[in-house]
Amino acid sequence: MQNNRMNQNIGHKVRIINNNIDKYFHSSWEKAGVEPTRMQCATLHYLRAHKDEDVFQKDLENVFSVSGATATNILKVMEKDGLITRVPMEKDARLKKLEMTEKGIQFDHAAHENILRLEEGMIKGFTEEEITRFREYLDRLTQNIVDLVEENTK
């Protein structure tokens, strides 16, 4: 009886979905002989989407709601792996603009293709209307969680 109740718990279902998404990406990258984190992929995607703008570490901290230390660690690994470079600004060398390397661009392209395959697989069998409603429900669920977190931090 307890197990049945747990299987109906929305948080439990979300965790299962998240775990399976992790497994999908792990198996996909393993075939390619690499394994960037989802955060690295998201960072590369953000850099591509803002390629005509100067992007700094602080921007990533704000967009992804991560601490400065977390962003620093992510960027250090990405730089070491040759996915990005940090370019000092002329006016203030302490300020470093983030740029994708050619390897980073290739990773981003592969990650984007991987995400499209995942997305297609996840929505298989759903109508456009069901997908639209599901996204609306997910947005509401996300906002409800954000509200709960805010309540807990007061």
Secondary structure, DSSP 4 states (H G I P E B T S, - for coil): -HHHHHHH-HHHHHHHHHHHHHHHHHHHHHHHT----HHHHHHHHHHHHTTTS---HHHHHHHHT--HHHHHHHHHHHHHTTSEEEEE-SS-TTSEEEEE-HHHHHHHHHHHHHHHHHHHHHTTT--HHHHHHHHHHHHHHHHHHHHHHHHHT-
